[in-house]
Amino acid sequence: MKTKALLLLSAAAVLLRSPASAADKISSAILQKGSTSWDGGAFAYPQGQPEMTVQRITVKTDGKEVELPVHCHPVPIAGYVLKGSVKVVTSSAGKSRLFKAGEALIEVSNTWHKGIFAEDTELLVFYAGKEGVPLSVKQVESSFFASKCR
């Protein structure tokens, strides 16, 4: 009888013990938040059917600096540097900023700029776009979207 009571008490203790809460196992941190890009420029969401794009960009420098062509993004864009670094330079204002591994950025929209990579780099990029709108356009292009860049 005593053994049965001990077994019942043990079983009750196991059932009543609360499992580890999800809150104890999960953490969250906002890496970047803002209503303007890193250079203070405004951005606007395109009208129409939204289209989200997530892109991983890998740049291999082979020990030599890699410079992207001057381009612009007609949609809001945010990114996270997984590895390495990227220096972003705007064309018109000549502003620049270096983003290193572990940093998030709200990229410039509708602004001509380029990225410069001095080391192997991996970026995770998020575009808040619209169906039919390109993620980026090069300055040498003549298109409706390129004409909106400054």
Disulfide bonds with the S-S distance in Angstrom:
Cys72-Cys149 1.67
